Amino acid sequence: MVLKLYGDDVGYFTRLVAFILYEKNVPFEFHRVDLLRGDQRTWEYKKKQPFGLVPYIDDDGFLLYEARAICYYIVVKYADQGTTNLIPSELKANALYQQAASMEAVYFAEYAEKAIQELLVYPLKGLPTIRANFEAAIAELSAKLEVYDQILGKQRFLAGDEITLADLFHVPMGVMIGMTGSDIIEAKPNVRRWFAELTSRPAWQAVKGNIQGLSPKQERLMAHL
């Protein structure tokens, strides 16, 4: 039975899971959850994802939510296909991977998500955008990326010279940071080189081609930012 991915077609966490599925050459069915309509708030949906969020997967009856946990499951289950060694097994290499994964959650996503929510998500929900909140989040993220730039000046990827799942975690949110008009990724040479390599991967290009991009409403909003 083919794996099923339930999520919205523009959200960063759904796109992250799709990205990893493509990296691992895992066939899947995409089932769109209309967040603006409130599909995620229904009783039926919450039987599968009790927090009423996206995404979740159904792998032949095995239900799993939380994007990073889903990605871990996919990488481990399909370890021998697609891009291999995304989670190193050797003790020290794995520790460096865990360190990089923690960096993404604490130093990158913490601030990137605030900025994206403020400028791209709240308008879709009819909520006011507070520009100062966006700028504060971007300033914090920029400071963290200065440290990234130092690390990436010494090695190709965050955990060393081999790509890991921790690097890939950054892509969907990083792309949306660019959509806000911020150039904080482009402004740091080593971060720019690293991110360009990640976003040029065929798996990310496949996600862009197979999970729809901006809705007409989002395009109109972006045109006025």
Secondary structure, DSSP 8 states (H G I E B T S, - for coil): --EEEEE-SS-HHHHHHHHHHHHTT--EEEEE--TTTTGGGSHHHHTTSTT--S-EEEETTEEEESHHHHHHHHHHHTTTSSS--SS--SHHHHHHHHHHHHHIIIIIIHHHHHHHIIIIIGGGGT----HHHHHHHHHHHHHHHHHHHHHHTTSSBTTBSS--HHHHHTHHHHHHHHHTT--TTTTSHHHHHHHHHHHTSHHHHHHHHHS----HHHHHHHHT-
